[in-house]
Structures are given as C-alpha cells and as structure tokens.
Amino acid sequence: MRIVIATWGSHGDLNPALGLAVGLRDRGHDVVVATSPLYRPDVERAGVGFHAVRPDIDPGDSAFIARVMDAHRGTEFLFRQVLMPALGAAAADLRPAVAQAELVISHPATFAVPVLAEELGTMWASMVLAPMSFFSVHDVPVLPPAPWLRRIAERSPLVSRTLVAMARKATRNWTRPVAALRAASGLPAGGDPVYEGQHSPHLVLALFSRVLADPQADWPAHVVVTGAIPYNGAGVSGWPDALEAFLAAGPPPVVFTLGTSAVGAPGRFYEESIAAVRAVGCRAVLLVGYQGASRLSAPLPDAVIAVEYAPHAALFPRAAAVVHQGGAGTLHHALASGRPMIVVPFAHDQPDNADRARRLGVARVIRPGRYRARRVAQALREVLEDREMATAAAHVAARVRAEDGVGTACDAIERLLARQR
C-alpha cells in the first residue's frame, strides 16, 4: 500500500520517519517520506520515495537556529514565523501526495496533513516523538520558559489543570492559519492544532520508550507507545579513523553532543566543556557538527578529540558518561547505552525530556544559562562516581533495548490498514 510519512524539523525529526519508512518498505509497502528539500539525499539513500514539502531548512544559519532554540520564545518563533507563513505552500506541496496515499502519517509540525486527510478522505495516523506532545494534566510537562512550574503542578490537580489551561490560552493565536485552511477546505472548526488537533482519531504512534511516560487518562484514544525508532543512516559521514584510535588509546571518555539542532548555536558549550574536562582529568569526545570545528577557539588538549559526527548508537556505549541536549533521539541513544548523563536542555521538548531522565535516576540537569566549567566539573564527578546512578542506568537500558519500536509501529499501522479494507 502507498503510505506517506510527513515530517519536518532537524535530523532528530527525520530519522524516526526514515526508520519507520524502511520498516514499512521491508514489509512490502510503497513508502514516501514528505519533508524539506534539504533531506532529499538522506531519504533517497534510505531507499524510499521522497516528496518535497516547504518550508526548507538552512542548518548553517546560526542566527536562525539560535532563535529557534531560545528557551523563552523559540517555539513561538517556530510556529508564528516559520511554519504558519508556509502553511499554504506546505498544503499545496502535500496535496498530491496525500491524494495518492492509502495512509498518511503526520508529525506534530506538519499542520497541513490533518486538514488534507480530512478533506480528501485519506486515512490518517499521527506520530509524536516525546511525551510532552500529549500535554497531560496528570503528567504535566516541564515548560521551557518556566521549568519550575511543574513542581508546583505536582502538588495539586487543580494547579495542573490551571497550568494546562494557561498554556492553551498562551498559544491559541499561534495557529490561526490552520483554522483558515480548514475553512477554505470546507471543513468545520477542529481541535487546537497544538494540542488535541494534532492527534489522529484512528492511530497515534508514540515513538518513545515506556520508561519515559505511562499512558494517562487524558491521552488521545488509540495511542500505541512503540518505543523509539532509531535510525543511523541519515546524515552519517562515517566513523573517523582518528576517533577509533582515540577510543582505543585510553579509558572510556565523556561524550559531549548537542544533537542536530542546538549544535548550530552552541554558545560556550564546548569551551566550558573543555575546561570542565581539564578540571576533572578525564578524556572527552566532542561532537561539534559539520561547521563546529571552526568554532573551537583554542587547540584541544591531548585528552580531547573533536569530530563532526559519530553515530550515537555506536559511540555512547563506549563512553563513561554522555552530556547532551535532551533531544528525543539523543536521549533514546543515551538511555539505551546504559551510561549516566548530564542533560543541558535548550528548548521545545528538551527540558521535559531532561526532567524525565532525572526522575529515572540516570541524569543530572544543567540549564544552558548555568553551564559553566566549575558546575559541569562537579556534575561530572558526581555522575562518574555515583554507583546508584550507574545501576539505574543499566536497569533503564535493559528495558529500552528490549523494545522494538519499528516492529511495534509497523504492526499497529498494518492493523489499522486491515480494518479499512
């Protein structure tokens, strides 16, 4: 069957779609990934169909990345200045793909998909990458502008409901163009696209581990928590010989990474990390991105190596600890590695992901504005010496590795398709 998977964002958003696409292709389906033109080579390399959808992305625009990753205004900027102005163009791009599909699967940022699926009568499923997308009053997420609010909400159901209501009120004007698109398509008003409107009434694929969240009473119907869907084929430049030699030459290092978004606007993350490593006396691998080496202001000490990229699934298990930004994909690989971690969350779902790792007992959390060498060095000593954290990390890793995200998601999709025949 023809299945279209629509996604938008960084490689952290693309890779789960590609992993799912490859799994469905291997089961005999005709799969197309609809996403930004930037990712055509990655999609075609995966051996599935590609369909271009605006807006495109320039990962080299550090000023843009800095605005997107701003803790206070990043999500609003992304919605109001990037996604909503391009909604009409995205709908025009997606229309022929959705019309030719037996099933279309949406990502939280592909706002045109639910509208087109309803208008054209195409079966629709949705996917989310992190628990925050459900915004449950029973499991209130950490909000980037005010992470402390969750601690207050935990004390009372009334406070939780009030916090969720306040969040909905604050974001209600962000997606007005979606309502206009629905009206232009002859459809009645729908649910809020930031909240319930993003979720399919037929199937919602929660592409994260059950260790991060238990299903809640106010989650949408037909949710299947699949486990994460890792995919290391997109954007991989190989495993540098110098990195392999470095790993073989001494004890396991601490790995520092900002994933595929925050790495474009790292601030002083790498400089402070290097200073912390010097203070602790450990070895380190810095994953600095494809333009990152030029940002390092001084020669590296012998105990530190910087490389553009290395597959997290292969590198993290060889680390002593992992310091990362808390993106959904990076967090999955860190959890699966069984290594303790420090999470430095920037924006969007990252602060909530970080807090969930902390509650699992496998992580310390340092906000980017407080990421200074002395604090990082102290946290590194703690996570490297904490036996309880090491035990918790190993226990969590066993649970995460036992999950079959691709298989579970493909099974759920095929059950949905079978019901429609």
LUMTI-847452 format. One line per 8 residues: number of its first residue (from 1); for each residue x, y, z of C-alpha. Coordinates in pm, 1 decimal. Each point is the difference from the previous one (the first is absolute). Example, Ala and Ser with C-alpha at 12.3 -4.5 7.8 and 13.67 -1.06 7.14 Angstrom:
REM residues 2
1 = 1230.0:-450.0:780.0 ~ 137.0:344.0:-66.0 $
END
This chain:
REM residues 421
1 = 0.0:0.0:0.0 ~ 108.8:358.3:-59.5 ~ 89.3:160.8:333.5 ~ 116.5:360.5:29.1 ~ 192.6:104.2:312.0 ~ 18.5:377.4:42.6 ~ 257.2:155.7:231.3 ~ 176.6:331.5:52.2 $
9 = 287.8:123.9:213.0 ~ 353.9:-119.3:68.4 ~ 155.9:-340.0:-58.3 ~ -148.0:-85.1:338.8 ~ -342.6:30.9:-163.6 ~ 103.0:-160.1:-327.9 ~ 170.5:-310.6:133.8 ~ -303.6:-159.8:171.5 $
17 = -199.3:55.2:-318.9 ~ 273.7:-167.6:-202.5 ~ 25.4:-290.5:242.7 ~ -375.1:-51.2:-22.0 ~ 4.5:39.2:-378.2 ~ 269.3:-264.2:-40.5 ~ -188.6:-237.2:230.1 ~ -319.7:41.3:-200.9 $
25 = 187.8:-33.5:-328.6 ~ 150.3:-326.3:119.7 ~ -354.8:-126.3:57.5 ~ -88.5:66.3:-361.0 ~ -157.6:344.6:19.2 ~ 62.5:285.9:-243.7 ~ 127.3:272.4:233.2 ~ 62.0:368.3:-67.2 $
33 = 154.8:242.3:248.8 ~ -127.6:355.2:-47.1 ~ 236.1:254.8:149.5 ~ 227.4:297.0:-66.5 ~ 204.2:2.9:-323.3 ~ 317.1:6.9:211.0 ~ -53.5:-364.4:90.6 ~ -45.9:-144.9:-348.3 $
41 = 343.7:-171.9:6.0 ~ -69.6:-159.5:339.3 ~ -340.1:-129.8:-107.5 ~ 122.1:-134.3:-331.7 ~ 299.2:-162.2:170.2 ~ -246.2:-184.2:223.9 ~ -161.2:-153.0:-307.0 ~ -347.9:148.3:35.2 $
49 = -188.4:258.3:-201.9 ~ 48.4:373.2:53.8 ~ -253.4:281.0:-31.0 ~ 110.9:361.1:54.0 ~ -198.7:216.1:242.0 ~ 62.8:359.5:97.8 ~ 135.8:171.7:202.4 ~ 360.4:-98.2:-56.2 $
57 = 266.2:19.1:268.9 ~ 348.0:153.9:3.7 ~ 193.7:-174.7:278.2 ~ 291.0:238.2:-56.4 ~ -201.1:307.7:100.5 ~ 120.7:33.9:358.3 ~ -211.3:310.1:67.1 ~ -313.1:-189.8:-101.9 $
65 = 96.1:-303.3:208.7 ~ 64.6:224.2:300.8 ~ -351.7:145.1:-28.2 ~ -156.6:-343.8:-39.3 ~ 188.7:-134.6:302.2 ~ -76.8:294.2:228.4 ~ -158.3:-138.7:317.8 ~ -248.4:283.6:39.0 $
73 = -110.5:78.0:-355.0 ~ 136.8:-279.4:-217.2 ~ -318.2:-202.7:-36.0 ~ -213.2:308.5:-64.3 ~ 249.6:124.0:-260.6 ~ -3.7:-337.9:-172.0 ~ -377.6:-8.4:-19.7 ~ -79.3:362.5:-79.4 $
81 = 296.9:97.5:-216.0 ~ 91.2:-325.1:-176.4 ~ -273.5:-263.4:-13.2 ~ -316.1:209.5:-20.0 ~ 118.4:236.8:-278.1 ~ 87.2:-309.7:-205.8 ~ -322.2:-189.1:76.6 ~ -164.2:74.2:-334.8 $
89 = 311.9:-101.3:-190.8 ~ 33.8:-316.7:208.1 ~ -363.1:-90.2:-68.1 ~ 47.4:51.9:-373.3 ~ 312.9:-216.0:4.6 ~ -163.5:-276.1:203.7 ~ -334.9:-15.0:-180.9 ~ 102.5:-233.7:-285.8 $
97 = 189.9:-231.0:235.6 ~ -291.1:-26.5:244.0 ~ -248.7:-48.9:-284.2 ~ 195.6:-299.7:-133.2 ~ 55.6:-166.3:338.3 ~ -196.1:-272.5:175.9 ~ 142.3:131.3:328.3 ~ 175.9:320.4:101.5 $
105 = 192.9:32.4:326.9 ~ 53.8:346.6:145.9 ~ 267.1:152.9:222.4 ~ -98.1:270.1:254.8 ~ 144.2:272.5:-225.8 ~ -179.9:-110.2:-319.3 ~ -316.7:198.4:67.4 ~ -141.5:-33.9:-351.1 $
113 = -23.9:-379.7:12.8 ~ -306.1:-38.4:227.2 ~ -187.8:258.8:-206.5 ~ 84.3:-161.2:-333.5 ~ -72.2:-351.2:125.7 ~ -345.4:104.4:117.9 ~ -74.4:193.6:-317.6 ~ 119.7:-272.7:-237.2 $
121 = -127.3:-297.9:198.8 ~ 344.7:-153.0:50.1 ~ 55.8:-217.1:305.7 ~ 218.5:187.2:247.5 ~ 224.8:-107.2:286.4 ~ 220.1:228.7:206.9 ~ 329.6:-37.9:178.9 ~ 163.8:180.0:290.4 $
129 = 361.2:-25.1:110.4 ~ -23.6:103.5:364.8 ~ -251.0:-18.2:287.6 ~ -33.9:377.8:5.9 ~ -214.5:-17.2:-314.2 ~ -287.0:-141.1:207.6 ~ 8.6:288.5:252.4 ~ -177.7:-204.4:264.5 $
137 = -149.4:161.4:310.4 ~ 95.2:-322.6:180.3 ~ 364.5:18.7:-112.6 ~ 61.0:370.5:-55.1 ~ 305.6:63.7:-217.9 ~ 286.6:230.4:83.6 ~ -43.6:320.4:-198.5 ~ 319.6:160.9:-134.4 $
145 = -75.7:356.4:118.4 ~ -82.5:-110.3:356.4 ~ 127.4:-349.4:89.1 ~ -86.3:53.6:366.3 ~ -374.4:7.3:-73.7 ~ -16.8:-379.2:-15.4 ~ 108.9:-29.8:361.4 ~ -294.5:219.3:99.0 $
153 = -240.3:-191.8:-224.2 ~ 99.5:-330.4:161.5 ~ -154.1:114.9:328.5 ~ -358.3:32.6:-118.2 ~ -225.6:-116.3:-286.3 ~ -155.0:347.4:1.2 ~ 339.2:160.2:-55.1 ~ 72.5:-249.8:-278.7 $
161 = -324.4:79.9:-179.0 ~ 61.1:372.3:43.9 ~ 349.9:-27.7:-145.4 ~ -123.6:-190.7:-304.9 ~ -280.0:253.0:-51.4 ~ 250.4:285.7:20.9 ~ 224.1:-168.4:-257.4 ~ -291.3:-46.7:-239.0 $
169 = -99.2:364.2:39.2 ~ 356.6:118.3:-61.7 ~ 27.6:-196.1:-326.2 ~ -353.0:34.4:-138.7 ~ 95.9:264.5:-256.9 ~ 307.2:-181.8:-127.9 ~ -183.4:-218.0:-250.3 ~ -284.5:216.1:-131.0 $
177 = 102.7:-72.7:-362.1 ~ -95.1:-365.8:60.8 ~ -356.9:106.5:77.8 ~ 0.4:209.0:-317.7 ~ 125.8:-297.3:-202.7 ~ -275.8:-219.1:141.5 ~ -262.5:259.3:-89.4 ~ 138.9:39.5:-352.3 $
185 = -16.7:-378.6:-36.3 ~ -367.5:-2.2:98.7 ~ 64.3:-166.1:335.5 ~ -145.6:89.3:338.8 ~ 217.7:132.5:279.9 ~ 228.9:-264.5:145.4 ~ 191.7:-54.9:321.1 ~ 290.4:222.1:98.5 $
193 = 286.3:-100.7:-235.3 ~ 255.8:38.8:278.0 ~ -187.5:-240.6:225.8 ~ -278.9:-245.6:-84.8 ~ -19.6:109.2:-363.7 ~ 338.1:-152.3:-83.4 ~ -110.3:-350.6:102.8 ~ -175.6:-240.5:-234.3 $
201 = -328.3:-152.4:123.2 ~ 106.3:-328.6:-162.8 ~ 359.6:-62.7:113.0 ~ 259.1:199.3:193.1 ~ 353.0:-140.6:-4.0 ~ 193.8:106.7:309.6 ~ 356.6:-55.1:-117.5 ~ 165.5:6.5:340.8 $
209 = 83.0:-250.4:271.8 ~ -248.7:-102.8:265.7 ~ 266.8:86.1:258.0 ~ -65.9:368.1:-72.5 ~ -376.5:9.3:49.8 ~ -292.2:-218.0:95.6 ~ -322.4:43.7:-200.6 ~ -233.2:250.6:164.8 $
217 = -378.9:23.8:12.8 ~ -1.0:317.1:-209.9 ~ 225.2:-130.4:-276.4 ~ -183.1:-32.2:-331.8 ~ -167.2:-326.0:-89.7 ~ 184.7:-261.7:-204.4 ~ 349.0:86.0:129.8 ~ 264.4:-267.8:-49.2 $
225 = 324.1:60.2:191.4 ~ 242.9:-171.4:-232.8 ~ 339.1:81.3:141.2 ~ 237.8:225.3:-188.8 ~ 87.4:-62.8:-363.8 ~ 373.2:62.4:-37.9 ~ 148.8:43.4:-343.6 ~ 367.7:71.2:-58.0 $
233 = 10.2:9.0:-377.7 ~ -94.1:364.6:-54.2 ~ 270.2:262.9:8.4 ~ 276.1:-242.8:97.5 ~ 348.6:85.0:-122.7 ~ 164.1:-316.0:130.3 ~ 209.9:-95.1:298.6 ~ 325.2:198.9:-9.9 $
241 = 318.4:-203.9:34.7 ~ 132.2:261.1:242.1 ~ -299.3:-56.0:227.5 ~ 49.2:-376.3:4.5 ~ 367.8:47.1:82.5 ~ -89.1:242.8:278.9 ~ -254.5:-237.7:152.1 ~ 248.5:-286.6:-8.2 $
249 = 278.5:204.2:157.7 ~ -143.7:45.5:347.9 ~ -291.1:-33.5:241.3 ~ -355.6:76.7:-111.8 ~ -50.9:372.5:-58.5 ~ -288.6:231.3:77.0 ~ -193.0:78.5:-318.5 ~ -131.3:353.6:-50.0 $
257 = -265.3:59.6:-266.2 ~ -273.6:251.5:-81.1 ~ -183.0:-221.8:-246.5 ~ -102.1:142.1:-336.5 ~ -170.3:329.7:93.3 ~ 166.0:168.7:297.3 ~ 340.2:-82.9:-149.1 ~ -67.0:281.1:-248.1 $
265 = -0.4:257.2:280.9 ~ 206.2:-153.7:281.0 ~ 100.6:315.6:184.3 ~ 289.9:-86.4:231.3 ~ -101.6:-363.8:42.8 ~ 321.0:-144.2:-142.0 ~ 237.1:248.5:164.7 ~ -153.8:-59.9:342.5 $
273 = 0.6:-374.7:-62.6 ~ 371.0:-0.9:-81.7 ~ 77.2:197.9:315.2 ~ -207.3:-242.9:207.0 ~ 181.5:-298.3:-149.7 ~ 334.5:157.6:89.2 ~ -117.8:48.8:358.4 ~ -125.2:-357.1:37.2 $
281 = 292.3:-159.2:-182.4 ~ -210.7:-222.8:-223.4 ~ 4.5:-59.5:-374.5 ~ -265.2:141.5:-230.1 ~ -151.8:-25.7:-346.2 ~ -164.9:315.4:-133.2 ~ -257.0:-44.8:-276.6 ~ 6.7:348.8:-149.4 $
289 = -207.5:-20.3:-318.4 ~ 100.4:66.0:-356.5 ~ 110.0:358.5:62.9 ~ 96.8:-39.1:362.2 ~ 375.3:-51.7:-22.2 ~ 45.8:357.5:-120.0 ~ -178.7:127.2:313.5 ~ 251.2:-150.4:243.2 $
297 = 211.1:291.9:109.8 ~ 311.4:-178.3:127.6 ~ 203.8:-314.8:-68.0 ~ -145.3:-303.9:172.2 ~ 184.0:-178.6:281.3 ~ 127.3:-349.0:-76.0 ~ -281.3:-153.4:205.2 ~ -267.9:152.8:-225.1 $
305 = -96.1:-70.9:-360.2 ~ -255.1:190.0:-209.0 ~ -178.8:-166.1:-291.9 ~ -288.2:119.8:-211.8 ~ -226.0:-295.1:65.4 ~ -4.7:-361.9:107.7 ~ -303.6:-228.3:28.3 ~ -130.7:29.9:354.5 $
313 = -107.5:-363.8:10.0 ~ 359.2:-110.5:-55.9 ~ 181.1:270.7:197.3 ~ -201.7:38.9:320.3 ~ 53.3:-358.7:125.9 ~ 374.9:65.8:-18.0 ~ -29.6:310.9:218.5 ~ 37.1:44.6:374.4 $
321 = -285.0:253.0:-2.4 ~ -192.8:207.0:-253.3 ~ -67.5:374.2:12.8 ~ -276.4:95.5:-242.3 ~ -285.5:238.8:-78.0 ~ -292.3:-230.6:69.7 ~ -143.8:-33.0:-348.3 ~ -224.4:-303.1:-37.7 $
329 = 238.3:-198.7:-219.9 ~ 313.7:84.6:195.5 ~ -174.1:-83.5:325.9 ~ -107.9:-338.1:-135.6 ~ 355.6:-94.0:-93.3 ~ 129.9:123.7:336.2 ~ -260.8:-205.3:187.2 ~ 70.3:-307.7:-212.0 $
337 = 374.7:30.6:60.0 ~ -34.9:-52.4:374.4 ~ 229.4:293.0:71.1 ~ -71.0:275.8:253.3 ~ -60.7:340.7:-148.6 ~ -13.7:374.0:44.9 ~ -278.2:165.4:-197.9 ~ 27.3:362.9:-113.0 $
345 = -348.2:71.9:-138.8 ~ -49.3:299.4:-226.9 ~ -362.1:21.7:-121.3 ~ -318.2:-175.8:-117.7 ~ -29.8:-351.9:145.0 ~ 359.5:-8.5:127.5 ~ -62.2:133.9:354.4 ~ -282.2:-250.7:49.7 $
353 = 210.2:-285.1:-138.5 ~ 283.3:102.9:232.2 ~ -226.5:-0.1:303.9 ~ -129.8:-346.5:-85.9 ~ 357.7:-129.2:-18.6 ~ 71.5:162.9:335.8 ~ -305.4:-167.2:155.3 ~ 123.1:-335.0:-130.2 $
361 = 315.0:51.8:205.2 ~ 234.1:-6.6:-300.2 ~ 75.4:370.3:-52.0 ~ 96.9:334.9:144.3 ~ -147.5:308.5:-167.9 ~ 182.4:330.0:-61.6 ~ -179.5:284.7:-175.4 ~ 196.9:158.1:-287.0 $
369 = 18.5:335.1:180.5 ~ 170.4:-170.7:294.7 ~ 232.9:-218.2:-205.3 ~ 336.3:110.1:139.1 ~ 316.4:-204.0:36.7 ~ -3.1:-17.4:380.5 ~ -361.6:-120.2:14.4 ~ 53.8:-244.6:-286.7 $
377 = 314.2:-141.3:162.9 ~ -186.1:-59.2:325.9 ~ -287.5:-169.6:-183.2 ~ 244.3:-217.3:-194.8 ~ 165.3:-118.1:320.3 ~ -342.0:-83.6:141.5 ~ -127.3:-201.0:-295.8 ~ 330.6:-181.7:-51.1 $
385 = 15.9:-106.3:366.1 ~ -368.8:-60.0:78.7 ~ -51.3:-377.5:23.6 ~ -376.5:33.8:44.9 ~ -20.2:199.0:-322.3 ~ 209.3:-261.1:-179.8 ~ -235.1:-273.8:121.7 ~ -306.9:199.5:-103.7 $
393 = 150.3:70.4:-341.9 ~ 66.6:-369.5:-58.4 ~ -354.3:-92.6:107.1 ~ -158.5:262.9:-224.9 ~ 220.7:-101.9:-291.8 ~ -116.6:-360.5:23.5 ~ -363.2:111.1:-21.1 ~ 64.5:237.2:-290.1 $
401 = 199.0:-254.0:-201.1 ~ -278.0:-256.6:43.5 ~ -243.2:221.8:-190.0 ~ -57.3:-45.7:-373.0 ~ -111.4:342.0:-115.7 ~ -1.5:-74.9:-371.2 ~ -175.5:-333.6:30.4 ~ -262.8:126.8:242.8 $
409 = -74.6:305.5:-214.9 ~ -21.7:-201.8:-321.4 ~ -232.9:-251.8:166.0 ~ -229.8:281.0:116.9 ~ -4.8:157.6:-346.4 ~ -81.0:-329.3:-169.2 ~ -282.0:-65.4:246.1 ~ -143.0:341.5:-87.6 $
417 = 27.1:-69.0:-372.5 ~ -164.0:-340.8:42.9 ~ -298.6:159.1:174.1 ~ -54.1:229.8:-299.3 ~ -15.3:-274.2:-262.0 $
END
